[in-house]
Amino acid sequence: SSGINAEWPLRPGICEPSCAGEVADAFYSCCAKDAFDVMFSKPLMKAYGKLWESIWPLISESSQRPDFSQAFKKYKSFMDLGTFCGDSTDVYKVREDRCDALEA
């Protein structure tokens, strides 16, 4: 896999087929999935950007604010575990589908 997801250093441990089920059981519950969905929703991502713009003058003397949009995208891509592992494993996608079915 290439792009943002391939660069993340914990990807091999999270996506290794022999470990993914255990990792999913340990921290990727339906509640965790829902929390990630809210944390990285479009309105909240926009709010994070506005917050950053607002606090930048308080934490730096520079008027040039760094663009953290790529960092936000990179972090968001990791939290979308249903697609993060690509073809390595479908454990997270199956978990997401199960959670979505329970919510329906």
Residue frames relative to the residue before (quaternion, step in Angstrom):
aa qw qx qy qz dx dy dz
S 1.0000 0.0000 0.0000 0.0000 0.00 0.00 0.00
S 0.1992 -0.7929 0.5662 0.1049 3.56 -1.08 0.63
G 0.6468 0.5413 -0.3798 0.3800 3.54 -1.31 -0.03
I 0.8317 -0.2272 0.1662 0.4785 3.49 -1.33 -0.40
N 0.6833 0.5192 -0.3076 0.4111 3.60 0.78 -0.96
A 0.6672 0.5209 -0.3110 0.4321 3.58 0.95 -0.82
E 0.6540 0.5457 -0.3133 0.4199 3.58 1.14 -0.54
W 0.5764 0.6237 -0.3859 0.3602 3.59 1.12 -0.46
P 0.4597 -0.7538 0.3946 0.2543 3.61 -0.55 1.16
L 0.6975 0.4591 -0.2955 0.4641 3.64 1.06 -0.50
R 0.3682 0.7684 -0.4630 0.2442 3.56 1.29 -0.06
P 0.6672 0.5049 -0.3449 0.4253 3.65 0.74 -0.84
G 0.6873 0.4811 -0.2932 0.4585 3.61 0.91 -0.81
I 0.6800 0.4848 -0.2840 0.4711 3.56 1.00 -0.81
C 0.7760 0.3822 -0.1710 0.4717 3.56 0.98 -0.88
E 0.4366 0.6852 -0.4743 0.3389 3.62 1.21 -0.13
P 0.4858 -0.7093 0.4178 0.2938 3.62 -0.53 1.10
S 0.6785 0.4926 -0.3112 0.4473 3.61 0.99 -0.71
C 0.7406 0.3887 -0.2183 0.5028 3.62 1.22 -0.34
A 0.5315 0.6890 -0.3985 0.2898 3.59 1.10 -0.62
G 0.6420 0.5308 -0.3326 0.4422 3.60 0.95 -0.79
E 0.6632 0.4953 -0.2944 0.4777 3.56 0.97 -0.87
V 0.6431 0.5088 -0.3186 0.4754 3.59 0.99 -0.83
A 0.6500 0.5123 -0.3158 0.4640 3.59 0.93 -0.87
D 0.6562 0.5084 -0.3105 0.4632 3.59 0.94 -0.85
A 0.6831 0.5162 -0.2840 0.4315 3.56 1.03 -0.83
F 0.8680 0.0409 0.0033 0.4949 3.61 0.86 -0.76
Y 0.6902 0.4742 -0.3040 0.4542 3.63 1.13 -0.07
S 0.0801 0.8051 -0.5745 0.1243 3.53 0.49 1.23
C 0.6763 -0.4512 0.3668 0.4522 3.58 -1.28 0.07
C 0.6336 0.5260 -0.3331 0.4592 3.59 1.04 -0.72
A 0.6431 0.5061 -0.3220 0.4760 3.60 0.99 -0.78
K 0.6277 0.5307 -0.3287 0.4651 3.59 0.99 -0.84
D 0.6632 0.5028 -0.3036 0.4639 3.58 0.89 -0.92
A 0.6445 0.5168 -0.3212 0.4630 3.58 0.98 -0.82
F 0.6491 0.5030 -0.3171 0.4744 3.60 0.96 -0.84
D 0.6274 0.5428 -0.3363 0.4457 3.59 0.99 -0.82
V 0.6775 0.4715 -0.2881 0.4854 3.58 0.96 -0.86
M 0.6563 0.5382 -0.3160 0.4241 3.59 0.86 -0.96
F 0.7933 0.2865 -0.1372 0.5193 3.57 1.01 -0.78
S 0.3052 0.7380 -0.5327 0.2801 3.55 1.14 0.62
K 0.6653 -0.5271 0.3532 0.3935 3.55 -1.18 0.55
P 0.6694 0.4936 -0.3308 0.4459 3.67 0.82 -0.82
L 0.6852 0.4679 -0.3019 0.4695 3.60 0.95 -0.78
M 0.6108 0.5351 -0.3598 0.4595 3.59 1.02 -0.67
K 0.6390 0.5091 -0.3155 0.4826 3.57 1.04 -0.80
A 0.6509 0.5172 -0.3084 0.4623 3.58 1.00 -0.84
Y 0.6113 0.5400 -0.3541 0.4575 3.61 1.02 -0.74
G 0.6487 0.5223 -0.3106 0.4582 3.58 0.98 -0.86
K 0.6656 0.4898 -0.2982 0.4776 3.58 0.95 -0.88
L 0.6211 0.5346 -0.3388 0.4622 3.56 1.02 -0.76
W 0.6522 0.5197 -0.3040 0.4607 3.56 0.92 -0.95
E 0.6417 0.5175 -0.3167 0.4693 3.58 0.98 -0.85
S 0.6810 0.5093 -0.2836 0.4432 3.57 0.98 -0.85
I 0.7536 0.4003 -0.2333 0.4663 3.59 0.89 -0.85
W 0.4792 0.7013 -0.4345 0.2997 3.60 1.17 -0.43
P 0.6842 0.4757 -0.3209 0.4501 3.66 0.78 -0.84
L 0.6425 0.5320 -0.3237 0.4465 3.60 1.18 -0.45
I 0.7674 0.3692 -0.1879 0.4894 3.57 1.13 -0.58
S 0.7833 0.2266 -0.1365 0.5625 3.58 1.26 -0.15
E 0.4383 -0.6778 0.5263 0.2675 3.51 -1.15 0.65
S 0.5730 0.5924 -0.3735 0.4256 3.56 1.22 -0.37
S 0.3766 -0.7201 0.5335 0.2345 3.56 -0.99 0.78
Q 0.6240 0.5324 -0.3337 0.4645 3.56 1.27 -0.27
R 0.2097 -0.8001 0.5565 0.0784 3.53 -0.39 1.28
P 0.4485 -0.6790 0.5020 0.2930 3.61 -0.85 0.90
D 0.4027 -0.6882 0.5480 0.2528 3.55 -1.18 0.60
F 0.1188 -0.8248 0.5522 0.0259 3.53 -0.44 1.24
S 0.3397 0.7748 -0.4863 0.2185 3.60 1.21 0.16
Q 0.6527 0.5005 -0.3271 0.4653 3.63 0.99 -0.75
A 0.6246 0.5243 -0.3416 0.4672 3.58 1.04 -0.71
F 0.6366 0.5138 -0.3244 0.4749 3.60 0.98 -0.82
K 0.6582 0.5101 -0.3090 0.4594 3.59 0.95 -0.89
K 0.6462 0.5231 -0.3221 0.4529 3.56 0.97 -0.85
Y 0.6717 0.4858 -0.2936 0.4761 3.58 0.89 -0.93
K 0.6406 0.5230 -0.3220 0.4609 3.58 0.98 -0.83
S 0.6492 0.5303 -0.3324 0.4321 3.60 0.93 -0.83
F 0.6262 0.5216 -0.3382 0.4705 3.58 1.08 -0.65
M 0.7014 0.4833 -0.2795 0.4430 3.57 0.93 -0.85
D 0.6088 0.4850 -0.3652 0.5106 3.60 1.26 -0.06
L 0.0809 -0.8670 0.4908 0.0287 3.54 0.54 1.22
G 0.5363 0.6313 -0.4048 0.3873 3.60 1.18 -0.37
T 0.7708 0.2667 -0.1595 0.5561 3.59 1.14 -0.58
F 0.4845 0.7185 -0.4054 0.2909 3.59 1.21 -0.46
C 0.7513 0.4155 -0.2231 0.4616 3.58 0.85 -0.91
G 0.3588 -0.7530 0.4897 0.2539 3.59 1.22 -0.10
D 0.8183 -0.2246 0.1902 0.4938 3.56 -0.88 -0.98
S 0.4446 0.7217 -0.4436 0.2909 3.60 1.26 -0.10
T 0.7832 -0.1393 0.1281 0.5923 3.56 0.95 -0.90
D 0.2826 -0.7528 0.5646 0.1861 3.55 -1.17 0.53
V 0.2806 0.8003 -0.4910 0.1990 3.60 1.28 0.22
Y 0.7135 0.4551 -0.2681 0.4604 3.58 0.82 -0.97
K 0.6265 0.5255 -0.3317 0.4704 3.58 1.06 -0.75
V 0.6380 0.5117 -0.3198 0.4783 3.59 0.97 -0.83
R 0.6389 0.5185 -0.3180 0.4710 3.59 0.99 -0.86
E 0.6583 0.5079 -0.3069 0.4631 3.60 0.92 -0.91
D 0.6522 0.5123 -0.3148 0.4616 3.58 0.94 -0.87
R 0.6416 0.5175 -0.3157 0.4701 3.57 1.01 -0.83
C 0.6591 0.5033 -0.3051 0.4681 3.59 0.93 -0.87
D 0.6482 0.5123 -0.3178 0.4651 3.58 0.96 -0.85
A 0.6422 0.5194 -0.3206 0.4637 3.59 1.01 -0.79
L 0.6466 0.5211 -0.3189 0.4569 3.59 1.01 -0.76
E 0.6691 0.5028 -0.2894 0.4646 3.58 1.12 -0.72
A 0.6074 0.5996 -0.3471 0.3887 3.59 1.16 -0.60
